[in-house]
Amino acid sequence: MKKAAGIVLAGLILALAGCAWWTPHTVFTWADLIQQLADPGRLARLDMPSSALISSCDPTGGNDDFNNFLRPGRTPGWVVLADLRGPGYMTRFWFTGAEPDHPLRFYFDGESVPRVITTLGDYCGGQEPGLAPLAAHQNYCWFSFVPVPYQKRLIIETPGGGQQPGGWPRLFYQINYASLPRGQSVESLPRAPTAEDLAAARRVREVWNASLFQRSYPAAAAQVTNGLLAAGAARELWQLAGPGLIREFWFEPELASLSSPLAREQLLRELILRSHWDHSSAASVAVPLGDLCGSCWQR
């Protein structure tokens, strides 16, 4: 879309309601959790377990967001990153400030011996099932989106930082986790993944590696709008009858005539997308297009 007189190319995938949802199991397995990551639509669900965050943020409110750990670990020099009570599962692990051989230990359900002994390099992109793009080292940061379930408890330990002047090495970390609601439980992470587990992880990696424009949704219909939008004008892109589900939509603005990055940034900030539900005169969504699509690269 162009602010003055540009090309509008907008696409939408519409499917009937009742596609792949969170299924309220009584007891979840690791394969159940990893399979959810193959469905991008789950991000829009309001009935998913909520997530919380533990991090190394500065407890004083300052900017020293490193080497702030939960407590000392079991081994001298080690620290506890997280002590999580189940049933639940870790949804995201992020770490920076350490080398690939920096150790990690995962203790489950009160066990005195760590069930998982690994390193940042192996855990974040070096071994199945945590291979890219589910887990990797990018922009000096280690990360993993591979779920780690725990039935009763999960303690994560690592060697601490700050032994050198200036607080070096400075270790930064973030851990997201989800607690299951009453009546549901989960099997703790298996000591070794099964063939079913590895197949589920491969399927997720295939989905994440696929282009957004190559994804298919059974029983879904696509609608495309292509046109011009004058400065200060408004245009209706879609009017859809329900019940239904929008699986995805995309916008391809024509920015070739705008050579200045500042001009492109301004266009994506000033172009507002509004969505109305059930004939409401008030927009439930009113957001700059660039912000909605996470367009930090102006595309």
TIKE-58728 format. One record per residue (C-alpha): residue number from 1; residue in three letters; chain; x, y, z. Coordinates in pm, 1 decimal. Layout:
<sites>
SITE seq type mol       c1       c2       c3
SITE NUM  ala   A        X        Y        Z
...
</sites>
This chain:
<sites>
SITE seq type mol       c1       c2       c3
SITE   1  met   A      0.0      0.0      0.0
SITE   2  lys   A    121.8    349.9    -71.7
SITE   3  lys   A     26.5    656.9    121.8
SITE   4  ala   A    -34.0    862.8   -191.7
SITE   5  ala   A   -119.6    643.3   -488.0
SITE   6  gly   A     27.5    300.3   -461.5
SITE   7  ile   A    -52.0    -63.0   -522.0
SITE   8  val   A   -245.8   -255.2   -262.0
SITE   9  leu   A   -189.0   -628.6   -255.6
SITE  10  ala   A   -359.1   -797.1     35.9
SITE  11  gly   A   -427.4  -1165.5     80.0
SITE  12  leu   A   -639.3  -1355.6    327.3
SITE  13  ile   A   -692.5  -1724.0    403.3
SITE  14  leu   A  -1036.0  -1797.1    548.6
SITE  15  ala   A  -1130.3  -2133.1    697.3
SITE  16  leu   A  -1434.8  -2267.6    874.1
SITE  17  ala   A  -1422.9  -2265.5   1250.2
SITE  18  gly   A  -1322.4  -2585.7   1422.2
SITE  19  cys   A   -971.6  -2641.2   1283.6
SITE  20  ala   A   -673.2  -2758.4   1490.1
SITE  21  trp   A   -725.9  -2640.5   1847.9
SITE  22  trp   A   -573.8  -2705.0   2185.7
SITE  23  thr   A   -717.1  -3040.0   2289.6
SITE  24  pro   A   -784.1  -3066.7   2664.2
SITE  25  his   A   -594.1  -3388.5   2735.6
SITE  26  thr   A   -586.0  -3529.9   3085.5
SITE  27  val   A   -214.0  -3608.6   3059.9
SITE  28  phe   A      4.7  -3450.0   2791.6
SITE  29  thr   A    313.4  -3614.3   2645.2
SITE  30  trp   A    617.9  -3441.4   2502.2
SITE  31  ala   A    496.4  -3528.6   2151.1
SITE  32  asp   A    162.6  -3357.7   2227.0
SITE  33  leu   A    342.6  -3036.9   2320.3
SITE  34  ile   A    582.2  -3028.2   2026.0
SITE  35  gln   A    303.4  -3097.2   1776.6
SITE  36  gln   A    125.4  -2778.8   1883.2
SITE  37  leu   A    411.6  -2574.0   1739.3
SITE  38  ala   A    320.0  -2693.2   1389.4
SITE  39  asp   A     -6.2  -2495.5   1403.9
SITE  40  pro   A     51.5  -2117.3   1374.0
SITE  41  gly   A   -317.2  -2062.8   1451.0
SITE  42  arg   A   -262.3  -2154.3   1816.2
SITE  43  leu   A   -102.5  -1812.2   1869.5
SITE  44  ala   A   -447.2  -1655.6   1839.1
SITE  45  arg   A   -618.1  -1887.0   2086.8
SITE  46  leu   A   -739.1  -1742.2   2415.4
SITE  47  asp   A   -788.2  -2081.8   2580.9
SITE  48  met   A   -421.5  -2181.1   2576.4
SITE  49  pro   A   -228.4  -2201.0   2905.2
SITE  50  ser   A    -80.5  -1861.4   2989.7
SITE  51  ser   A    294.7  -1810.2   2997.1
SITE  52  ala   A    516.7  -1645.5   3257.7
SITE  53  leu   A    876.2  -1521.5   3238.9
SITE  54  ile   A   1182.6  -1561.5   3458.8
SITE  55  ser   A   1488.4  -1357.3   3363.9
SITE  56  ser   A   1815.0  -1204.6   3480.4
SITE  57  cys   A   1662.0   -854.3   3481.6
SITE  58  asp   A   1805.1   -602.6   3726.2
SITE  59  pro   A   1588.9   -625.0   4042.8
SITE  60  thr   A   1674.6   -261.6   4126.8
SITE  61  gly   A   1519.4   -135.6   3804.8
SITE  62  gly   A   1857.5    -44.6   3658.2
SITE  63  asn   A   2018.4   -168.9   3340.0
SITE  64  asp   A   2243.6   -439.4   3483.3
SITE  65  asp   A   2030.4   -724.5   3348.3
SITE  66  phe   A   2297.1   -989.6   3394.5
SITE  67  asn   A   2419.1  -1232.5   3661.6
SITE  68  asn   A   2095.4  -1199.3   3858.1
SITE  69  phe   A   2021.5  -1560.6   3944.0
SITE  70  leu   A   1758.4  -1727.4   4159.6
SITE  71  arg   A   2002.9  -1874.2   4413.0
SITE  72  pro   A   2329.1  -2071.6   4436.6
SITE  73  gly   A   2324.0  -2418.9   4284.3
SITE  74  arg   A   2405.8  -2758.1   4432.1
SITE  75  thr   A   2765.3  -2746.3   4307.2
SITE  76  pro   A   2999.2  -2464.5   4420.1
SITE  77  gly   A   3018.6  -2201.9   4147.0
SITE  78  trp   A   2688.4  -2310.2   3993.7
SITE  79  val   A   2363.8  -2113.5   4010.0
SITE  80  val   A   1992.4  -2184.7   3971.0
SITE  81  leu   A   1828.6  -2016.7   3672.0
SITE  82  ala   A   1476.9  -2145.0   3740.9
SITE  83  asp   A   1289.0  -2360.3   3991.3
SITE  84  leu   A    950.7  -2439.0   3835.3
SITE  85  arg   A    664.0  -2626.7   4001.3
SITE  86  gly   A    448.2  -2855.2   3791.5
SITE  87  pro   A    256.1  -2960.9   3616.5
SITE  88  gly   A    383.8  -2738.3   3339.0
SITE  89  tyr   A    640.0  -2699.2   3065.2
SITE  90  met   A    912.6  -2457.8   2962.4
SITE  91  thr   A    817.2  -2292.5   2634.5
SITE  92  arg   A   1127.2  -2084.4   2560.8
SITE  93  phe   A   1490.9  -2068.5   2667.2
SITE  94  trp   A   1715.9  -1772.5   2580.2
SITE  95  phe   A   2074.2  -1712.2   2689.9
SITE  96  thr   A   2366.8  -1491.0   2594.9
SITE  97  gly   A   2710.1  -1408.0   2730.6
SITE  98  ala   A   2861.1  -1757.5   2726.2
SITE  99  glu   A   3050.0  -1988.3   2491.7
SITE 100  pro   A   2907.5  -2301.0   2320.1
SITE 101  asp   A   3062.7  -2532.0   2581.1
SITE 102  his   A   2889.2  -2357.5   2871.9
SITE 103  pro   A   2718.9  -2639.2   3072.7
SITE 104  leu   A   2351.9  -2679.4   3162.7
SITE 105  arg   A   2182.1  -2922.9   3400.7
SITE 106  phe   A   1810.8  -3005.0   3421.1
SITE 107  tyr   A   1675.5  -3172.5   3736.4
SITE 108  phe   A   1324.0  -3319.7   3723.5
SITE 109  asp   A   1070.8  -3408.5   3994.2
SITE 110  gly   A   1305.2  -3407.0   4292.4
SITE 111  glu   A   1572.5  -3627.4   4131.2
SITE 112  ser   A   1919.2  -3585.7   4283.4
SITE 113  val   A   2094.5  -3661.2   3954.1
SITE 114  pro   A   2030.5  -3431.9   3656.1
SITE 115  arg   A   1824.5  -3601.7   3388.4
SITE 116  val   A   1970.6  -3370.8   3122.4
SITE 117  ile   A   2339.0  -3275.8   3115.8
SITE 118  thr   A   2421.2  -3066.0   2812.2
SITE 119  thr   A   2584.7  -2747.6   2683.5
SITE 120  leu   A   2448.1  -2433.5   2523.6
SITE 121  gly   A   2586.6  -2541.1   2187.8
SITE 122  asp   A   2423.2  -2882.8   2198.2
SITE 123  tyr   A   2095.8  -2771.1   2353.8
SITE 124  cys   A   2045.7  -2472.1   2124.2
SITE 125  gly   A   2082.7  -2610.6   1774.3
SITE 126  gly   A   2343.0  -2883.3   1811.1
SITE 127  gln   A   2139.3  -3199.6   1872.2
SITE 128  glu   A   1799.6  -3355.3   1803.0
SITE 129  pro   A   1533.4  -3252.3   1872.8
SITE 130  gly   A   1664.4  -2899.5   1924.8
SITE 131  leu   A   1776.5  -2818.9   1572.1
SITE 132  ala   A   1720.3  -2497.4   1376.3
SITE 133  pro   A   1487.1  -2321.7   1342.3
SITE 134  leu   A   1343.2  -2454.0   1671.2
SITE 135  ala   A   1674.1  -2391.1   1845.9
SITE 136  ala   A   1987.8  -2212.8   1730.5
SITE 137  his   A   2256.5  -1950.8   1795.6
SITE 138  gln   A   2178.6  -1621.5   1622.3
SITE 139  asn   A   2289.9  -1262.7   1682.2
SITE 140  tyr   A   2514.4  -1376.1   1969.7
SITE 141  cys   A   2216.8  -1534.5   2148.0
SITE 142  trp   A   2130.5  -1896.5   2222.4
SITE 143  phe   A   1763.6  -1992.4   2211.6
SITE 144  ser   A   1531.9  -2293.0   2208.9
SITE 145  phe   A   1156.1  -2319.5   2160.2
SITE 146  val   A   1157.0  -2694.6   2221.8
SITE 147  pro   A    909.7  -2754.0   2508.0
SITE 148  val   A   1046.3  -2908.4   2826.8
SITE 149  pro   A    762.5  -3064.9   3031.2
SITE 150  tyr   A    783.7  -3136.4   3403.5
SITE 151  gln   A    521.6  -3320.3   3604.7
SITE 152  lys   A    622.0  -3202.1   3951.6
SITE 153  arg   A    928.8  -2979.6   3933.2
SITE 154  leu   A   1208.7  -2855.3   3706.5
SITE 155  ile   A   1533.5  -2697.3   3828.6
SITE 156  ile   A   1779.8  -2556.5   3573.4
SITE 157  glu   A   2139.6  -2491.5   3681.4
SITE 158  thr   A   2450.4  -2351.3   3513.2
SITE 159  pro   A   2791.9  -2215.1   3618.0
SITE 160  gly   A   2751.3  -1854.2   3731.1
SITE 161  gly   A   2919.9  -1543.5   3596.8
SITE 162  gly   A   3069.1  -1229.7   3744.6
SITE 163  gln   A   3400.1  -1369.0   3867.6
SITE 164  gln   A   3605.0  -1110.8   3675.4
SITE 165  pro   A   3619.5   -730.1   3713.8
SITE 166  gly   A   3317.1   -548.7   3575.4
SITE 167  gly   A   3090.8   -845.4   3635.7
SITE 168  trp   A   3239.8  -1051.0   3352.8
SITE 169  pro   A   3141.1  -1292.3   3224.3
SITE 170  arg   A   2799.4  -1128.4   3208.9
SITE 171  leu   A   2529.6  -1392.0   3172.1
SITE 172  phe   A   2184.8  -1289.0   3050.7
SITE 173  tyr   A   1891.4  -1529.6   3037.9
SITE 174  gln   A   1515.2  -1553.8   2989.6
SITE 175  ile   A   1294.7  -1857.0   3053.7
SITE 176  asn   A    925.9  -1874.4   2963.5
SITE 177  tyr   A    704.4  -2142.6   3113.9
SITE 178  ala   A    337.5  -2242.5   3115.3
SITE 179  ser   A    150.8  -2393.7   3408.7
SITE 180  leu   A   -126.9  -2638.6   3325.1
SITE 181  pro   A   -476.2  -2575.2   3463.0
SITE 182  arg   A   -634.4  -2788.1   3733.0
SITE 183  gly   A   -730.3  -3134.5   3608.9
SITE 184  gln   A   -447.4  -3157.9   3354.2
SITE 185  ser   A    -99.7  -3301.0   3388.4
SITE 186  val   A    202.2  -3378.8   3176.4
SITE 187  glu   A    466.9  -3646.2   3155.2
SITE 188  ser   A    811.7  -3513.5   3242.0
SITE 189  leu   A   1067.4  -3492.8   2963.5
SITE 190  pro   A   1169.3  -3846.3   2861.3
SITE 191  arg   A   1530.7  -3943.0   2914.9
SITE 192  ala   A   1560.1  -4021.9   2544.8
SITE 193  pro   A   1324.4  -3909.6   2266.4
SITE 194  thr   A   1126.2  -4180.5   2092.9
SITE 195  ala   A   1093.3  -4217.9   1717.5
SITE 196  glu   A    750.3  -4056.0   1748.8
SITE 197  asp   A    901.8  -3760.6   1935.0
SITE 198  leu   A   1171.2  -3705.0   1672.1
SITE 199  ala   A    920.3  -3732.5   1388.5
SITE 200  ala   A    700.5  -3470.7   1556.8
SITE 201  ala   A    997.4  -3236.1   1594.6
SITE 202  arg   A   1094.9  -3281.7   1228.8
SITE 203  arg   A    739.7  -3196.6   1124.2
SITE 204  val   A    752.8  -2872.7   1322.8
SITE 205  arg   A   1086.8  -2777.0   1169.1
SITE 206  glu   A    945.2  -2837.4    822.0
SITE 207  val   A    651.2  -2607.5    896.4
SITE 208  trp   A    874.7  -2336.9   1039.7
SITE 209  asn   A   1113.5  -2358.6    743.7
SITE 210  ala   A    833.5  -2334.1    486.6
SITE 211  ser   A    758.7  -2001.0    326.2
SITE 212  leu   A    448.6  -1828.5    458.3
SITE 213  phe   A    311.5  -1831.4    105.7
SITE 214  gln   A    360.1  -2208.1     73.8
SITE 215  arg   A    144.0  -2304.7    369.0
SITE 216  ser   A   -180.2  -2482.1    292.0
SITE 217  tyr   A   -497.1  -2500.7    498.1
SITE 218  pro   A   -751.0  -2772.3    410.9
SITE 219  ala   A  -1103.6  -2642.2    346.0
SITE 220  ala   A   -976.4  -2282.8    340.1
SITE 221  ala   A  -1052.6  -2024.4     72.0
SITE 222  ala   A   -820.0  -1742.5    -35.1
SITE 223  gln   A   -921.9  -1386.9   -120.0
SITE 224  val   A   -691.3  -1132.4   -284.5
SITE 225  thr   A   -741.1   -756.6   -317.1
SITE 226  asn   A   -516.7   -551.0   -544.9
SITE 227  gly   A   -564.5   -176.9   -592.8
SITE 228  leu   A   -470.5    182.8   -515.5
SITE 229  leu   A   -513.5    380.9   -198.0
SITE 230  ala   A   -496.7    759.0   -216.9
SITE 231  ala   A   -355.0    972.7     63.4
SITE 232  gly   A   -610.1   1024.3    337.5
SITE 233  ala   A   -852.2    773.3    187.2
SITE 234  ala   A   -996.0    452.1    329.5
SITE 235  arg   A  -1074.1    127.8    153.9
SITE 236  glu   A  -1258.8   -185.7    256.3
SITE 237  leu   A  -1042.8   -490.4    197.6
SITE 238  trp   A  -1275.1   -769.8    307.7
SITE 239  gln   A  -1624.3   -823.1    442.2
SITE 240  leu   A  -1668.8  -1176.3    565.2
SITE 241  ala   A  -1972.5  -1366.4    689.6
SITE 242  gly   A  -1927.5  -1600.8    982.7
SITE 243  pro   A  -1881.7  -1822.7   1155.7
SITE 244  gly   A  -1527.4  -1858.3   1034.2
SITE 245  leu   A  -1160.5  -1827.4   1109.9
SITE 246  ile   A   -893.4  -1614.2    944.1
SITE 247  arg   A   -587.5  -1839.0    930.3
SITE 248  glu   A   -352.9  -1576.3    788.5
SITE 249  phe   A   -341.6  -1253.4    594.6
SITE 250  trp   A    -58.5  -1068.7    426.6
SITE 251  phe   A     14.0   -728.9    275.1
SITE 252  glu   A    266.2   -647.4      4.1
SITE 253  pro   A    301.7   -267.9    -18.7
SITE 254  glu   A    456.1   -108.0   -325.4
SITE 255  leu   A    752.9     81.4   -182.8
SITE 256  ala   A    981.3     98.1   -486.5
SITE 257  ser   A    924.2    470.5   -539.6
SITE 258  leu   A   1021.0    549.1   -180.5
SITE 259  ser   A   1399.5    543.5   -174.7
SITE 260  ser   A   1431.2    687.1    175.4
SITE 261  pro   A   1414.0    442.6    467.7
SITE 262  leu   A   1255.6    721.1    671.1
SITE 263  ala   A    979.3    763.2    411.1
SITE 264  arg   A    907.5    389.4    413.8
SITE 265  glu   A    900.9    388.6    791.8
SITE 266  gln   A    660.6    682.8    793.2
SITE 267  leu   A    427.3    512.6    545.9
SITE 268  leu   A    407.8    192.3    747.0
SITE 269  arg   A    340.6    395.8   1062.1
SITE 270  glu   A     71.8    618.2    909.5
SITE 271  leu   A   -117.8    346.6    724.2
SITE 272  ile   A   -374.5    216.3    974.4
SITE 273  leu   A   -555.8   -116.7    954.2
SITE 274  arg   A   -895.6   -129.9   1127.4
SITE 275  ser   A  -1109.6   -438.2   1186.3
SITE 276  his   A  -1476.6   -441.1   1289.2
SITE 277  trp   A  -1667.3   -746.2   1413.3
SITE 278  asp   A  -2041.2   -815.3   1395.7
SITE 279  his   A  -2139.8   -477.0   1244.1
SITE 280  ser   A  -1985.3   -280.7   1529.2
SITE 281  ser   A  -1914.2     85.5   1451.8
SITE 282  ala   A  -1610.5     75.0   1680.3
SITE 283  ala   A  -1294.6    -92.7   1553.9
SITE 284  ser   A  -1171.9   -378.1   1771.5
SITE 285  val   A   -832.8   -350.0   1599.8
SITE 286  ala   A   -677.1    -18.5   1495.1
SITE 287  val   A   -302.7    -48.0   1445.3
SITE 288  pro   A    -28.2     80.7   1212.4
SITE 289  leu   A     36.2   -176.8    940.6
SITE 290  gly   A    408.8   -196.7   1009.7
SITE 291  asp   A    355.6   -257.7   1380.3
SITE 292  leu   A     89.1   -521.7   1318.9
SITE 293  cys   A    317.4   -723.3   1093.4
SITE 294  gly   A    633.6   -679.6   1299.6
SITE 295  ser   A    790.6   -494.9   1009.5
SITE 296  cys   A   1120.3   -387.1   1159.0
SITE 297  trp   A   1279.0   -436.7    813.9
SITE 298  gln   A   1013.6   -221.2    641.6
SITE 299  arg   A    865.1   -502.0    436.3
</sites>
